[in-house]
Amino acid sequence: VRRRESGDWSLSPGGLVTALVPVMKQRESAWIGWSGDVDDELGPFQYDDITLSPVNLTKDEHDNYYEGFSNGTIWPLYHSGALSTQYHRRWWDAYRRVNQRFADRAIDSVEEGGTLWIHDYHLQLMPQMVRAARPDLKIGFFLHTPFPPGELFHRLPWREHISRGLLGADTIGFQTPDDARHFLNVCRRVLDMPAVLIDTPSVTIAWQGRTVTIGSYPISVDVDAIEHTAQ
């Protein structure tokens, strides 16, 4: 949600929110996220029958983690280098710190044997961080952007950290088969894993004594709700 000038909250118009809110409403759930404002001191609150658990960012973290590594390094790199990609260690350090903060919140929030669903390029280290502390959890990760070919991903100095971070999940979802294939190729080249052919919507690989499912799951919307509104 985003705060209006009046101080009230409104639902974000973004695609991720539009797609996920109907899913969240179907079960008892909590949404851990950033409010969009810096230097907030927000605690958990309810909105539209969903528990919201804010993770607060400082101005410095916004500049280095969000605008820096997330949107200045990862976003252009993952979109085929369409924009200039910058690499700064201070951005990476902030990315690691904020991912750990999200992970710590999840570690403390999810019930025993519960499910944690992590989203998008801002939190690619989080699956492994949570896995290390909470092996009882079912962890999913979904990427809402493309995943780049290995030739581009190899430009990233922290490519091994990102690859291992994602593999902390039980299921890793991508928008297209090409994205899933690119990630499998990265696993082979960066982590020396065996080559895997993906000719089905998903494949399962072995990693550190676990199995990880990697697949293509094109995102959709709540069709029934939209049809009801249209009628």
Secondary structure, 3 states (H helix, E strand, C coil): CEECCCCCEECCCCHHHHHHHHHHHCCCCEEEECCCCECCCCCCEEECCEEEEECCECHHHHHHHHHHHHHHHHHHHHCCCCCCCCCCHHHHHHHHHHHHHHHHHHHHHCCCCCEEEEECHHHCCHHHHHHHHCCCCEEEEECCCCCCCHHHHCCCCCHHHHHHHHCCCCEEEECCHHHHHHHHHHHHHHHCCCCCCCCCCEEEEEECCEEEEEEECCCCCCHHHHHHHHC
